[in-house]
Amino acid sequence: FASWFTPLAGHVRDVMLSCADEPLMSRHFPEIIVLLRRVAPHVEIRFCTNAMLLSPAIARLLVEQQVDEILFSFDACTRATLEAIRR
């Protein structure tokens, strides 16, 4: 990610770290957030998640790195519906 993004950093103003996937599944997610903030502090960082993998450590990182927007997706309103969807 670093070798791909860093040369583009000056030309980017908005980064959306998800598109039909779950960014928190990446073991590199924390490193990517830190890199984005370091090499492109002007960039707006956004991502979409169902938050099932959102740990206290990741939540702290998101606050510390001042992630601009988190969109939460909800699969269900009840446990029964969720378990029917996510077997």
PDB file of N, CA, C and O in Angstrom:
ATOM      1  N   PHE A   1       0.828  -1.187   0.000  1.00  0.00           N
ATOM      2  CA  PHE A   1       0.000   0.000   0.000  1.00  0.00           C
ATOM      3  C   PHE A   1       0.872   1.250   0.000  1.00  0.00           C
ATOM      4  O   PHE A   1       0.612   2.200  -0.739  1.00  0.00           O
ATOM      5  N   ALA A   2       1.902   1.242   0.829  1.00  0.00           N
ATOM      6  CA  ALA A   2       2.772   2.422   0.933  1.00  0.00           C
ATOM      7  C   ALA A   2       3.441   2.753  -0.394  1.00  0.00           C
ATOM      8  O   ALA A   2       3.487   3.919  -0.787  1.00  0.00           O
ATOM      9  N   SER A   3       3.959   1.751  -1.088  1.00  0.00           N
ATOM     10  CA  SER A   3       4.650   2.024  -2.362  1.00  0.00           C
ATOM     11  C   SER A   3       3.684   2.490  -3.440  1.00  0.00           C
ATOM     12  O   SER A   3       4.078   3.209  -4.358  1.00  0.00           O
ATOM     13  N   TRP A   4       2.442   2.093  -3.338  1.00  0.00           N
ATOM     14  CA  TRP A   4       1.434   2.504  -4.315  1.00  0.00           C
ATOM     15  C   TRP A   4       0.874   3.890  -3.987  1.00  0.00           C
ATOM     16  O   TRP A   4       0.730   4.728  -4.877  1.00  0.00           O
ATOM     17  N   PHE A   5       0.558   4.132  -2.709  1.00  0.00           N
ATOM     18  CA  PHE A   5      -0.113   5.375  -2.338  1.00  0.00           C
ATOM     19  C   PHE A   5       0.829   6.571  -2.211  1.00  0.00           C
ATOM     20  O   PHE A   5       0.480   7.667  -2.652  1.00  0.00           O
ATOM     21  N   THR A   6       1.981   6.397  -1.637  1.00  0.00           N
ATOM     22  CA  THR A   6       2.869   7.528  -1.329  1.00  0.00           C
ATOM     23  C   THR A   6       3.132   8.438  -2.531  1.00  0.00           C
ATOM     24  O   THR A   6       3.054   9.656  -2.373  1.00  0.00           O
ATOM     25  N   PRO A   7       3.439   7.915  -3.728  1.00  0.00           N
ATOM     26  CA  PRO A   7       3.648   8.822  -4.863  1.00  0.00           C
ATOM     27  C   PRO A   7       2.394   9.613  -5.261  1.00  0.00           C
ATOM     28  O   PRO A   7       2.501  10.668  -5.887  1.00  0.00           O
ATOM     29  N   LEU A   8       1.232   9.116  -4.908  1.00  0.00           N
ATOM     30  CA  LEU A   8      -0.027   9.787  -5.262  1.00  0.00           C
ATOM     31  C   LEU A   8      -0.516  10.750  -4.184  1.00  0.00           C
ATOM     32  O   LEU A   8      -1.413  11.554  -4.439  1.00  0.00           O
ATOM     33  N   ALA A   9       0.047  10.683  -3.010  1.00  0.00           N
ATOM     34  CA  ALA A   9      -0.479  11.384  -1.826  1.00  0.00           C
ATOM     35  C   ALA A   9      -0.769  12.864  -2.069  1.00  0.00           C
ATOM     36  O   ALA A   9      -1.781  13.376  -1.590  1.00  0.00           O
ATOM     37  N   GLY A  10       0.080  13.545  -2.788  1.00  0.00           N
ATOM     38  CA  GLY A  10      -0.118  14.971  -3.027  1.00  0.00           C
ATOM     39  C   GLY A  10      -1.286  15.291  -3.928  1.00  0.00           C
ATOM     40  O   GLY A  10      -1.723  16.440  -3.998  1.00  0.00           O
ATOM     41  N   HIS A  11      -1.798  14.292  -4.616  1.00  0.00           N
ATOM     42  CA  HIS A  11      -2.892  14.498  -5.567  1.00  0.00           C
ATOM     43  C   HIS A  11      -4.231  13.958  -5.067  1.00  0.00           C
ATOM     44  O   HIS A  11      -5.240  14.024  -5.769  1.00  0.00           O
ATOM     45  N   VAL A  12      -4.227  13.429  -3.858  1.00  0.00           N
ATOM     46  CA  VAL A  12      -5.420  12.783  -3.314  1.00  0.00           C
ATOM     47  C   VAL A  12      -5.992  13.638  -2.197  1.00  0.00           C
ATOM     48  O   VAL A  12      -5.246  14.179  -1.382  1.00  0.00           O
ATOM     49  N   ARG A  13      -7.296  13.762  -2.156  1.00  0.00           N
ATOM     50  CA  ARG A  13      -7.914  14.528  -1.062  1.00  0.00           C
ATOM     51  C   ARG A  13      -8.871  13.692  -0.229  1.00  0.00           C
ATOM     52  O   ARG A  13      -9.287  14.120   0.848  1.00  0.00           O
ATOM     53  N   ASP A  14      -9.231  12.494  -0.716  1.00  0.00           N
ATOM     54  CA  ASP A  14     -10.218  11.672  -0.027  1.00  0.00           C
ATOM     55  C   ASP A  14      -9.879  10.204  -0.278  1.00  0.00           C
ATOM     56  O   ASP A  14      -9.676   9.795  -1.421  1.00  0.00           O
ATOM     57  N   VAL A  15      -9.820   9.407   0.804  1.00  0.00           N
ATOM     58  CA  VAL A  15      -9.549   7.979   0.676  1.00  0.00           C
ATOM     59  C   VAL A  15     -10.688   7.212   1.325  1.00  0.00           C
ATOM     60  O   VAL A  15     -10.992   7.408   2.501  1.00  0.00           O
ATOM     61  N   MET A  16     -11.315   6.336   0.548  1.00  0.00           N
ATOM     62  CA  MET A  16     -12.376   5.470   1.059  1.00  0.00           C
ATOM     63  C   MET A  16     -11.799   4.074   1.115  1.00  0.00           C
ATOM     64  O   MET A  16     -11.510   3.485   0.073  1.00  0.00           O
ATOM     65  N   LEU A  17     -11.622   3.531   2.309  1.00  0.00           N
ATOM     66  CA  LEU A  17     -10.939   2.254   2.497  1.00  0.00           C
ATOM     67  C   LEU A  17     -11.878   1.056   2.462  1.00  0.00           C
ATOM     68  O   LEU A  17     -11.613   0.039   3.103  1.00  0.00           O
ATOM     69  N   SER A  18     -12.936   1.167   1.744  1.00  0.00           N
ATOM     70  CA  SER A  18     -13.802   0.004   1.564  1.00  0.00           C
ATOM     71  C   SER A  18     -14.675   0.221   0.349  1.00  0.00           C
ATOM     72  O   SER A  18     -15.085   1.335   0.025  1.00  0.00           O
ATOM     73  N   CYS A  19     -14.935  -0.868  -0.293  1.00  0.00           N
ATOM     74  CA  CYS A  19     -15.819  -0.855  -1.450  1.00  0.00           C
ATOM     75  C   CYS A  19     -16.288  -2.295  -1.618  1.00  0.00           C
ATOM     76  O   CYS A  19     -15.663  -3.091  -2.318  1.00  0.00           O
ATOM     77  N   ALA A  20     -17.387  -2.608  -0.971  1.00  0.00           N
ATOM     78  CA  ALA A  20     -17.945  -3.972  -0.998  1.00  0.00           C
ATOM     79  C   ALA A  20     -17.041  -4.982  -0.284  1.00  0.00           C
ATOM     80  O   ALA A  20     -16.990  -6.154  -0.658  1.00  0.00           O
ATOM     81  N   ASP A  21     -16.343  -4.523   0.730  1.00  0.00           N
ATOM     82  CA  ASP A  21     -15.511  -5.429   1.522  1.00  0.00           C
ATOM     83  C   ASP A  21     -15.483  -4.946   2.968  1.00  0.00           C
ATOM     84  O   ASP A  21     -16.100  -3.934   3.300  1.00  0.00           O
ATOM     85  N   GLU A  22     -14.775  -5.661   3.817  1.00  0.00           N
ATOM     86  CA  GLU A  22     -14.652  -5.289   5.226  1.00  0.00           C
ATOM     87  C   GLU A  22     -13.204  -4.922   5.516  1.00  0.00           C
ATOM     88  O   GLU A  22     -12.375  -5.820   5.666  1.00  0.00           O
ATOM     89  N   PRO A  23     -12.867  -3.634   5.602  1.00  0.00           N
ATOM     90  CA  PRO A  23     -11.475  -3.225   5.795  1.00  0.00           C
ATOM     91  C   PRO A  23     -10.852  -3.712   7.097  1.00  0.00           C
ATOM     92  O   PRO A  23      -9.634  -3.874   7.172  1.00  0.00           O
ATOM     93  N   LEU A  24     -11.670  -3.948   8.129  1.00  0.00           N
ATOM     94  CA  LEU A  24     -11.112  -4.406   9.403  1.00  0.00           C
ATOM     95  C   LEU A  24     -10.608  -5.847   9.329  1.00  0.00           C
ATOM     96  O   LEU A  24      -9.966  -6.321  10.266  1.00  0.00           O
ATOM     97  N   MET A  25     -10.886  -6.542   8.239  1.00  0.00           N
ATOM     98  CA  MET A  25     -10.361  -7.901   8.078  1.00  0.00           C
ATOM     99  C   MET A  25      -8.877  -7.895   7.703  1.00  0.00           C
ATOM    100  O   MET A  25      -8.190  -8.904   7.866  1.00  0.00           O
ATOM    101  N   SER A  26      -8.394  -6.780   7.210  1.00  0.00           N
ATOM    102  CA  SER A  26      -6.980  -6.689   6.823  1.00  0.00           C
ATOM    103  C   SER A  26      -6.095  -6.554   8.051  1.00  0.00           C
ATOM    104  O   SER A  26      -6.322  -5.690   8.899  1.00  0.00           O
ATOM    105  N   ARG A  27      -5.092  -7.405   8.141  1.00  0.00           N
ATOM    106  CA  ARG A  27      -4.144  -7.287   9.260  1.00  0.00           C
ATOM    107  C   ARG A  27      -3.294  -6.024   9.116  1.00  0.00           C
ATOM    108  O   ARG A  27      -2.614  -5.616  10.057  1.00  0.00           O
ATOM    109  N   HIS A  28      -3.338  -5.411   7.932  1.00  0.00           N
ATOM    110  CA  HIS A  28      -2.572  -4.191   7.680  1.00  0.00           C
ATOM    111  C   HIS A  28      -3.367  -2.915   7.937  1.00  0.00           C
ATOM    112  O   HIS A  28      -2.830  -1.816   7.800  1.00  0.00           O
ATOM    113  N   PHE A  29      -4.625  -3.048   8.303  1.00  0.00           N
ATOM    114  CA  PHE A  29      -5.486  -1.881   8.473  1.00  0.00           C
ATOM    115  C   PHE A  29      -4.866  -0.815   9.393  1.00  0.00           C
ATOM    116  O   PHE A  29      -4.829   0.351   9.000  1.00  0.00           O
ATOM    117  N   PRO A  30      -4.379  -1.154  10.588  1.00  0.00           N
ATOM    118  CA  PRO A  30      -3.788  -0.114  11.445  1.00  0.00           C
ATOM    119  C   PRO A  30      -2.599   0.594  10.781  1.00  0.00           C
ATOM    120  O   PRO A  30      -2.465   1.814  10.884  1.00  0.00           O
ATOM    121  N   GLU A  31      -1.749  -0.161  10.112  1.00  0.00           N
ATOM    122  CA  GLU A  31      -0.590   0.428   9.439  1.00  0.00           C
ATOM    123  C   GLU A  31      -1.021   1.370   8.318  1.00  0.00           C
ATOM    124  O   GLU A  31      -0.407   2.416   8.110  1.00  0.00           O
ATOM    125  N   ILE A  32      -2.067   1.000   7.604  1.00  0.00           N
ATOM    126  CA  ILE A  32      -2.565   1.829   6.506  1.00  0.00           C
ATOM    127  C   ILE A  32      -3.095   3.154   7.038  1.00  0.00           C
ATOM    128  O   ILE A  32      -2.821   4.207   6.464  1.00  0.00           O
ATOM    129  N   ILE A  33      -3.846   3.109   8.125  1.00  0.00           N
ATOM    130  CA  ILE A  33      -4.377   4.337   8.722  1.00  0.00           C
ATOM    131  C   ILE A  33      -3.238   5.259   9.148  1.00  0.00           C
ATOM    132  O   ILE A  33      -3.264   6.455   8.859  1.00  0.00           O
ATOM    133  N   VAL A  34      -2.247   4.710   9.827  1.00  0.00           N
ATOM    134  CA  VAL A  34      -1.102   5.514  10.295  1.00  0.00           C
ATOM    135  C   VAL A  34      -0.337   6.080   9.107  1.00  0.00           C
ATOM    136  O   VAL A  34       0.037   7.253   9.113  1.00  0.00           O
ATOM    137  N   LEU A  35      -0.102   5.263   8.092  1.00  0.00           N
ATOM    138  CA  LEU A  35       0.608   5.735   6.894  1.00  0.00           C
ATOM    139  C   LEU A  35      -0.150   6.869   6.217  1.00  0.00           C
ATOM    140  O   LEU A  35       0.441   7.888   5.858  1.00  0.00           O
ATOM    141  N   LEU A  36      -1.445   6.697   6.044  1.00  0.00           N
ATOM    142  CA  LEU A  36      -2.238   7.751   5.400  1.00  0.00           C
ATOM    143  C   LEU A  36      -2.102   9.064   6.142  1.00  0.00           C
ATOM    144  O   LEU A  36      -1.896  10.107   5.521  1.00  0.00           O
ATOM    145  N   ARG A  37      -2.212   9.030   7.441  1.00  0.00           N
ATOM    146  CA  ARG A  37      -2.145  10.267   8.221  1.00  0.00           C
ATOM    147  C   ARG A  37      -0.744  10.867   8.171  1.00  0.00           C
ATOM    148  O   ARG A  37      -0.586  12.088   8.196  1.00  0.00           O
ATOM    149  N   ARG A  38       0.286   9.999   8.101  1.00  0.00           N
ATOM    150  CA  ARG A  38       1.668  10.492   8.089  1.00  0.00           C
ATOM    151  C   ARG A  38       2.046  11.104   6.748  1.00  0.00           C
ATOM    152  O   ARG A  38       2.609  12.198   6.706  1.00  0.00           O
ATOM    153  N   VAL A  39       1.744  10.412   5.646  1.00  0.00           N
ATOM    154  CA  VAL A  39       2.196  10.899   4.335  1.00  0.00           C
ATOM    155  C   VAL A  39       1.208  11.857   3.676  1.00  0.00           C
ATOM    156  O   VAL A  39       1.560  12.570   2.736  1.00  0.00           O
ATOM    157  N   ALA A  40      -0.032  11.873   4.171  1.00  0.00           N
ATOM    158  CA  ALA A  40      -1.040  12.750   3.573  1.00  0.00           C
ATOM    159  C   ALA A  40      -1.972  13.284   4.651  1.00  0.00           C
ATOM    160  O   ALA A  40      -3.147  12.918   4.686  1.00  0.00           O
ATOM    161  N   PRO A  41      -1.465  14.144   5.533  1.00  0.00           N
ATOM    162  CA  PRO A  41      -2.290  14.629   6.638  1.00  0.00           C
ATOM    163  C   PRO A  41      -3.526  15.402   6.184  1.00  0.00           C
ATOM    164  O   PRO A  41      -4.481  15.554   6.946  1.00  0.00           O
ATOM    165  N   HIS A  42      -3.507  15.883   4.962  1.00  0.00           N
ATOM    166  CA  HIS A  42      -4.639  16.642   4.420  1.00  0.00           C
ATOM    167  C   HIS A  42      -5.787  15.740   3.940  1.00  0.00           C
ATOM    168  O   HIS A  42      -6.905  16.214   3.740  1.00  0.00           O
ATOM    169  N   VAL A  43      -5.517  14.470   3.760  1.00  0.00           N
ATOM    170  CA  VAL A  43      -6.486  13.537   3.181  1.00  0.00           C
ATOM    171  C   VAL A  43      -7.607  13.222   4.174  1.00  0.00           C
ATOM    172  O   VAL A  43      -7.365  13.022   5.365  1.00  0.00           O
ATOM    173  N   GLU A  44      -8.827  13.183   3.661  1.00  0.00           N
ATOM    174  CA  GLU A  44      -9.972  12.742   4.466  1.00  0.00           C
ATOM    175  C   GLU A  44     -10.023  11.226   4.387  1.00  0.00           C
ATOM    176  O   GLU A  44     -10.112  10.656   3.300  1.00  0.00           O
ATOM    177  N   ILE A  45      -9.966  10.578   5.537  1.00  0.00           N
ATOM    178  CA  ILE A  45      -9.970   9.112   5.597  1.00  0.00           C
ATOM    179  C   ILE A  45     -11.367   8.646   5.981  1.00  0.00           C
ATOM    180  O   ILE A  45     -11.940   9.089   6.977  1.00  0.00           O
ATOM    181  N   ARG A  46     -11.903   7.737   5.162  1.00  0.00           N
ATOM    182  CA  ARG A  46     -13.249   7.213   5.387  1.00  0.00           C
ATOM    183  C   ARG A  46     -13.239   5.706   5.180  1.00  0.00           C
ATOM    184  O   ARG A  46     -12.420   5.176   4.428  1.00  0.00           O
ATOM    185  N   PHE A  47     -14.154   5.023   5.854  1.00  0.00           N
ATOM    186  CA  PHE A  47     -14.357   3.612   5.560  1.00  0.00           C
ATOM    187  C   PHE A  47     -15.718   3.171   6.052  1.00  0.00           C
ATOM    188  O   PHE A  47     -16.340   3.823   6.891  1.00  0.00           O
ATOM    189  N   CYS A  48     -16.164   2.058   5.515  1.00  0.00           N
ATOM    190  CA  CYS A  48     -17.444   1.470   5.883  1.00  0.00           C
ATOM    191  C   CYS A  48     -17.176   0.118   6.533  1.00  0.00           C
ATOM    192  O   CYS A  48     -16.322  -0.638   6.070  1.00  0.00           O
ATOM    193  N   THR A  49     -17.905  -0.184   7.604  1.00  0.00           N
ATOM    194  CA  THR A  49     -17.692  -1.426   8.338  1.00  0.00           C
ATOM    195  C   THR A  49     -18.993  -1.889   8.980  1.00  0.00           C
ATOM    196  O   THR A  49     -19.893  -1.089   9.236  1.00  0.00           O
ATOM    197  N   ASN A  50     -19.077  -3.169   9.231  1.00  0.00           N
ATOM    198  CA  ASN A  50     -20.195  -3.668  10.027  1.00  0.00           C
ATOM    199  C   ASN A  50     -19.817  -3.671  11.516  1.00  0.00           C
ATOM    200  O   ASN A  50     -20.641  -4.005  12.366  1.00  0.00           O
ATOM    201  N   ALA A  51     -18.592  -3.305  11.819  1.00  0.00           N
ATOM    202  CA  ALA A  51     -18.057  -3.136  13.178  1.00  0.00           C
ATOM    203  C   ALA A  51     -17.935  -4.429  13.977  1.00  0.00           C
ATOM    204  O   ALA A  51     -17.646  -4.381  15.173  1.00  0.00           O
ATOM    205  N   MET A  52     -18.145  -5.565  13.357  1.00  0.00           N
ATOM    206  CA  MET A  52     -18.025  -6.825  14.094  1.00  0.00           C
ATOM    207  C   MET A  52     -16.585  -7.090  14.523  1.00  0.00           C
ATOM    208  O   MET A  52     -16.354  -7.831  15.479  1.00  0.00           O
ATOM    209  N   LEU A  53     -15.624  -6.501  13.834  1.00  0.00           N
ATOM    210  CA  LEU A  53     -14.208  -6.682  14.165  1.00  0.00           C
ATOM    211  C   LEU A  53     -13.591  -5.431  14.806  1.00  0.00           C
ATOM    212  O   LEU A  53     -12.371  -5.335  14.944  1.00  0.00           O
ATOM    213  N   LEU A  54     -14.429  -4.492  15.189  1.00  0.00           N
ATOM    214  CA  LEU A  54     -13.935  -3.251  15.787  1.00  0.00           C
ATOM    215  C   LEU A  54     -13.568  -3.488  17.254  1.00  0.00           C
ATOM    216  O   LEU A  54     -14.438  -3.621  18.114  1.00  0.00           O
ATOM    217  N   SER A  55     -12.281  -3.536  17.514  1.00  0.00           N
ATOM    218  CA  SER A  55     -11.775  -3.774  18.872  1.00  0.00           C
ATOM    219  C   SER A  55     -11.515  -2.437  19.568  1.00  0.00           C
ATOM    220  O   SER A  55     -11.463  -1.397  18.912  1.00  0.00           O
ATOM    221  N   PRO A  56     -11.355  -2.459  20.881  1.00  0.00           N
ATOM    222  CA  PRO A  56     -10.999  -1.219  21.587  1.00  0.00           C
ATOM    223  C   PRO A  56      -9.687  -0.610  21.063  1.00  0.00           C
ATOM    224  O   PRO A  56      -9.568   0.612  20.968  1.00  0.00           O
ATOM    225  N   ALA A  57      -8.726  -1.440  20.730  1.00  0.00           N
ATOM    226  CA  ALA A  57      -7.444  -0.932  20.219  1.00  0.00           C
ATOM    227  C   ALA A  57      -7.629  -0.218  18.877  1.00  0.00           C
ATOM    228  O   ALA A  57      -7.051   0.846  18.655  1.00  0.00           O
ATOM    229  N   ILE A  58      -8.424  -0.794  17.993  1.00  0.00           N
ATOM    230  CA  ILE A  58      -8.678  -0.159  16.695  1.00  0.00           C
ATOM    231  C   ILE A  58      -9.481   1.127  16.899  1.00  0.00           C
ATOM    232  O   ILE A  58      -9.207   2.135  16.248  1.00  0.00           O
ATOM    233  N   ALA A  59     -10.460   1.101  17.787  1.00  0.00           N
ATOM    234  CA  ALA A  59     -11.251   2.308  18.068  1.00  0.00           C
ATOM    235  C   ALA A  59     -10.344   3.446  18.551  1.00  0.00           C
ATOM    236  O   ALA A  59     -10.494   4.588  18.115  1.00  0.00           O
ATOM    237  N   ARG A  60      -9.412   3.136  19.443  1.00  0.00           N
ATOM    238  CA  ARG A  60      -8.461   4.155  19.920  1.00  0.00           C
ATOM    239  C   ARG A  60      -7.631   4.695  18.771  1.00  0.00           C
ATOM    240  O   ARG A  60      -7.435   5.904  18.651  1.00  0.00           O
ATOM    241  N   LEU A  61      -7.141   3.795  17.923  1.00  0.00           N
ATOM    242  CA  LEU A  61      -6.332   4.204  16.774  1.00  0.00           C
ATOM    243  C   LEU A  61      -7.115   5.159  15.875  1.00  0.00           C
ATOM    244  O   LEU A  61      -6.572   6.167  15.421  1.00  0.00           O
ATOM    245  N   LEU A  62      -8.372   4.854  15.618  1.00  0.00           N
ATOM    246  CA  LEU A  62      -9.197   5.696  14.747  1.00  0.00           C
ATOM    247  C   LEU A  62      -9.365   7.096  15.323  1.00  0.00           C
ATOM    248  O   LEU A  62      -9.359   8.081  14.586  1.00  0.00           O
ATOM    249  N   VAL A  63      -9.515   7.179  16.640  1.00  0.00           N
ATOM    250  CA  VAL A  63      -9.620   8.485  17.290  1.00  0.00           C
ATOM    251  C   VAL A  63      -8.274   9.205  17.247  1.00  0.00           C
ATOM    252  O   VAL A  63      -8.208  10.380  16.885  1.00  0.00           O
ATOM    253  N   GLU A  64      -7.204   8.506  17.613  1.00  0.00           N
ATOM    254  CA  GLU A  64      -5.862   9.108  17.626  1.00  0.00           C
ATOM    255  C   GLU A  64      -5.450   9.618  16.252  1.00  0.00           C
ATOM    256  O   GLU A  64      -4.845  10.684  16.137  1.00  0.00           O
ATOM    257  N   GLN A  65      -5.777   8.859  15.211  1.00  0.00           N
ATOM    258  CA  GLN A  65      -5.384   9.234  13.853  1.00  0.00           C
ATOM    259  C   GLN A  65      -6.412  10.143  13.175  1.00  0.00           C
ATOM    260  O   GLN A  65      -6.258  10.515  12.012  1.00  0.00           O
ATOM    261  N   GLN A  66      -7.433  10.482  13.903  1.00  0.00           N
ATOM    262  CA  GLN A  66      -8.463  11.417  13.447  1.00  0.00           C
ATOM    263  C   GLN A  66      -9.084  10.996  12.110  1.00  0.00           C
ATOM    264  O   GLN A  66      -9.151  11.774  11.158  1.00  0.00           O
ATOM    265  N   VAL A  67      -9.535   9.739  12.075  1.00  0.00           N
ATOM    266  CA  VAL A  67     -10.262   9.263  10.902  1.00  0.00           C
ATOM    267  C   VAL A  67     -11.505  10.133  10.749  1.00  0.00           C
ATOM    268  O   VAL A  67     -12.213  10.388  11.724  1.00  0.00           O
ATOM    269  N   ASP A  68     -11.766  10.583   9.538  1.00  0.00           N
ATOM    270  CA  ASP A  68     -12.807  11.573   9.307  1.00  0.00           C
ATOM    271  C   ASP A  68     -14.229  11.028   9.318  1.00  0.00           C
ATOM    272  O   ASP A  68     -15.148  11.693   9.797  1.00  0.00           O
ATOM    273  N   GLU A  69     -14.413   9.818   8.789  1.00  0.00           N
ATOM    274  CA  GLU A  69     -15.783   9.305   8.697  1.00  0.00           C
ATOM    275  C   GLU A  69     -15.787   7.783   8.727  1.00  0.00           C
ATOM    276  O   GLU A  69     -14.998   7.129   8.044  1.00  0.00           O
ATOM    277  N   ILE A  70     -16.687   7.235   9.529  1.00  0.00           N
ATOM    278  CA  ILE A  70     -16.907   5.795   9.573  1.00  0.00           C
ATOM    279  C   ILE A  70     -18.387   5.567   9.299  1.00  0.00           C
ATOM    280  O   ILE A  70     -19.251   6.082  10.009  1.00  0.00           O
ATOM    281  N   LEU A  71     -18.665   4.793   8.265  1.00  0.00           N
ATOM    282  CA  LEU A  71     -20.036   4.432   7.933  1.00  0.00           C
ATOM    283  C   LEU A  71     -20.285   3.041   8.480  1.00  0.00           C
ATOM    284  O   LEU A  71     -19.509   2.123   8.213  1.00  0.00           O
ATOM    285  N   PHE A  72     -21.348   2.873   9.236  1.00  0.00           N
ATOM    286  CA  PHE A  72     -21.660   1.578   9.816  1.00  0.00           C
ATOM    287  C   PHE A  72     -22.804   0.927   9.047  1.00  0.00           C
ATOM    288  O   PHE A  72     -23.839   1.548   8.806  1.00  0.00           O
ATOM    289  N   SER A  73     -22.604  -0.320   8.669  1.00  0.00           N
ATOM    290  CA  SER A  73     -23.669  -1.075   8.015  1.00  0.00           C
ATOM    291  C   SER A  73     -24.269  -2.045   9.032  1.00  0.00           C
ATOM    292  O   SER A  73     -23.553  -2.629   9.846  1.00  0.00           O
ATOM    293  N   PHE A  74     -25.554  -2.203   8.977  1.00  0.00           N
ATOM    294  CA  PHE A  74     -26.257  -3.091   9.891  1.00  0.00           C
ATOM    295  C   PHE A  74     -26.892  -4.218   9.091  1.00  0.00           C
ATOM    296  O   PHE A  74     -27.621  -3.972   8.130  1.00  0.00           O
ATOM    297  N   ASP A  75     -26.616  -5.445   9.485  1.00  0.00           N
ATOM    298  CA  ASP A  75     -27.176  -6.599   8.796  1.00  0.00           C
ATOM    299  C   ASP A  75     -28.557  -6.967   9.328  1.00  0.00           C
ATOM    300  O   ASP A  75     -29.351  -7.592   8.625  1.00  0.00           O
ATOM    301  N   ALA A  76     -28.841  -6.583  10.560  1.00  0.00           N
ATOM    302  CA  ALA A  76     -30.118  -6.984  11.157  1.00  0.00           C
ATOM    303  C   ALA A  76     -30.394  -6.158  12.399  1.00  0.00           C
ATOM    304  O   ALA A  76     -29.505  -5.523  12.968  1.00  0.00           O
ATOM    305  N   CYS A  77     -31.634  -6.190  12.793  1.00  0.00           N
ATOM    306  CA  CYS A  77     -32.045  -5.495  14.025  1.00  0.00           C
ATOM    307  C   CYS A  77     -32.262  -6.461  15.188  1.00  0.00           C
ATOM    308  O   CYS A  77     -32.357  -6.045  16.342  1.00  0.00           O
ATOM    309  N   THR A  78     -32.337  -7.741  14.877  1.00  0.00           N
ATOM    310  CA  THR A  78     -32.520  -8.721  15.949  1.00  0.00           C
ATOM    311  C   THR A  78     -31.449  -9.794  15.837  1.00  0.00           C
ATOM    312  O   THR A  78     -30.892 -10.016  14.762  1.00  0.00           O
ATOM    313  N   ARG A  79     -31.168 -10.447  16.933  1.00  0.00           N
ATOM    314  CA  ARG A  79     -30.171 -11.529  16.951  1.00  0.00           C
ATOM    315  C   ARG A  79     -30.584 -12.663  16.018  1.00  0.00           C
ATOM    316  O   ARG A  79     -29.743 -13.220  15.312  1.00  0.00           O
ATOM    317  N   ALA A  80     -31.864 -13.008  16.008  1.00  0.00           N
ATOM    318  CA  ALA A  80     -32.353 -14.110  15.174  1.00  0.00           C
ATOM    319  C   ALA A  80     -32.114 -13.816  13.690  1.00  0.00           C
ATOM    320  O   ALA A  80     -31.678 -14.691  12.943  1.00  0.00           O
ATOM    321  N   THR A  81     -32.397 -12.604  13.277  1.00  0.00           N
ATOM    322  CA  THR A  81     -32.180 -12.248  11.872  1.00  0.00           C
ATOM    323  C   THR A  81     -30.692 -12.243  11.548  1.00  0.00           C
ATOM    324  O   THR A  81     -30.280 -12.736  10.498  1.00  0.00           O
ATOM    325  N   LEU A  82     -29.900 -11.697  12.434  1.00  0.00           N
ATOM    326  CA  LEU A  82     -28.443 -11.689  12.211  1.00  0.00           C
ATOM    327  C   LEU A  82     -27.901 -13.097  12.062  1.00  0.00           C
ATOM    328  O   LEU A  82     -27.117 -13.371  11.154  1.00  0.00           O
ATOM    329  N   GLU A  83     -28.313 -13.992  12.948  1.00  0.00           N
ATOM    330  CA  GLU A  83     -27.819 -15.365  12.889  1.00  0.00           C
ATOM    331  C   GLU A  83     -28.317 -16.092  11.637  1.00  0.00           C
ATOM    332  O   GLU A  83     -27.646 -16.997  11.141  1.00  0.00           O
ATOM    333  N   ALA A  84     -29.466 -15.710  11.133  1.00  0.00           N
ATOM    334  CA  ALA A  84     -29.965 -16.297   9.890  1.00  0.00           C
ATOM    335  C   ALA A  84     -29.134 -15.822   8.696  1.00  0.00           C
ATOM    336  O   ALA A  84     -28.917 -16.572   7.744  1.00  0.00           O
ATOM    337  N   ILE A  85     -28.677 -14.580   8.756  1.00  0.00           N
ATOM    338  CA  ILE A  85     -27.876 -14.001   7.660  1.00  0.00           C
ATOM    339  C   ILE A  85     -26.426 -14.466   7.751  1.00  0.00           C
ATOM    340  O   ILE A  85     -25.843 -14.893   6.754  1.00  0.00           O
ATOM    341  N   ARG A  86     -25.853 -14.383   8.931  1.00  0.00           N
ATOM    342  CA  ARG A  86     -24.428 -14.695   9.144  1.00  0.00           C
ATOM    343  C   ARG A  86     -24.308 -16.030   9.863  1.00  0.00           C
ATOM    344  O   ARG A  86     -24.150 -16.073  11.083  1.00  0.00           O
ATOM    345  N   ARG A  87     -24.380 -17.083   9.130  1.00  0.00           N
ATOM    346  CA  ARG A  87     -24.312 -18.434   9.714  1.00  0.00           C
ATOM    347  C   ARG A  87     -22.917 -18.799  10.114  1.00  0.00           C
ATOM    348  O   ARG A  87     -22.686 -19.897  10.619  1.00  0.00           O
TER     349      ARG A  87
END
